[in-house]
């Protein structure tokens, strides 16, 4: 798995991508929870093996890729949790958390 930092600095329009280990064969999916203003980042997901990849063995879970896109200046906390979507109030089996700071493009260093 790619390194998951505690803090991420982006400029508006930039993206950051991380591959997370999947457990879809057991019903688990990664989901995002964003604390802070809703217009600072957007998170999109790609699930499955990339096109052209060697077929996986039967029963092997595909990775999940989260792409964080900076959409407006501000600070948020991004919490990624691996859960079974139908299990309400269940403790995630895995989680990652980071602070994301988004600046205007001309303010990025």
C-alpha positions in Angstrom: 0.0 0.0 0.0 1.2 3.5 -0.7 2.2 5.6 2.2 -0.6 7.5 3.8 0.6 10.9 5.3 -0.9 12.6 8.3 -1.1 15.9 6.4 -1.5 16.8 2.8 -1.0 20.2 1.2 -2.7 20.8 -2.2 -3.5 23.7 -4.4 -6.9 24.1 -6.0 -7.1 21.8 -9.0 -4.5 19.4 -7.8 -5.2 15.7 -7.1 -3.6 13.1 -4.9 -4.2 9.4 -5.3 -3.8 6.4 -2.9 -4.3 2.7 -3.4 -5.9 0.9 -0.5 -6.1 -2.8 0.0 -9.5 -4.2 -0.9 -11.6 -6.8 0.8 -14.6 -6.7 -1.5 -14.9 -10.5 -1.5 -15.7 -10.2 2.2 -18.2 -7.4 1.6 -15.9 -4.5 2.8 -15.6 -1.3 1.0 -13.6 1.9 1.7 -15.7 5.1 2.3 -14.7 8.6 3.0 -15.9 10.9 5.8 -14.9 14.5 5.4 -15.1 16.9 8.4 -15.1 20.6 7.6 -16.4 22.7 4.7 -17.9 20.6 1.9 -16.4 22.6 -0.9 -12.7 22.0 -0.1 -12.2 18.5 -1.5 -13.9 15.9 -3.6 -13.2 12.2 -3.2 -13.8 9.7 -6.1 -13.2 6.0 -6.0 -12.0 3.4 -8.5 -12.5 -0.2 -7.6 -11.0 -3.3 -9.3 -7.9 -4.3 -11.1 -6.6 -1.8 -13.8 -7.3 -2.7 -17.4 -4.6 -4.9 -18.9 -3.7 -6.4 -15.5 -3.1 -10.1 -15.2 -6.3 -11.8 -14.0 -6.3 -12.4 -10.3 -6.9 -15.8 -8.7 -10.4 -16.6 -7.7 -11.3 -15.1 -4.3 -8.6 -12.3 -4.4 -10.0 -8.9 -3.5 -9.2 -6.1 -5.9 -7.6 -2.9 -4.6 -9.5 0.4 -4.2 -8.1 3.7 -5.3 -9.2 7.0 -3.7 -8.5 10.2 -5.6 -8.7 13.4 -3.6 -9.3 16.5 -5.8 -8.7 20.0 -4.3 -11.8 22.1 -5.2 -11.6 25.1 -3.0 -9.3 26.7 -0.3 -9.6 25.6 3.3 -8.8 22.8 5.8 -10.6 19.5 6.3 -10.0 16.2 7.9 -10.3 13.2 5.6 -11.1 9.9 7.3 -11.2 6.8 5.2 -12.8 3.7 6.7 -13.1 0.2 5.5 -16.6 -1.1 6.4 -19.4 -3.3 5.3 -21.9 -0.7 4.1 -24.9 -2.6 5.5 -23.5 -2.9 9.0 -24.5 0.3 10.7 -22.5 1.3 13.8 -19.9 -1.4 13.2 -16.3 -0.6 13.9 -14.2 -0.2 10.7 -11.7 -3.1 10.2 -9.2 -0.5 8.8 -9.0 3.3 8.8 -6.8 6.1 7.7 -7.0 9.8 8.7 -5.3 12.9 7.5 -5.6 16.7 7.5 -5.9 18.3 4.0 -5.0 21.9 3.5 -6.0 23.4 0.1 -4.6 26.7 -1.0 -5.2 28.9 -4.0 -2.9 28.0 -6.9 -0.9 31.2 -6.6 -0.3 30.6 -2.9 1.1 27.1 -3.3 4.8 26.7 -2.6 
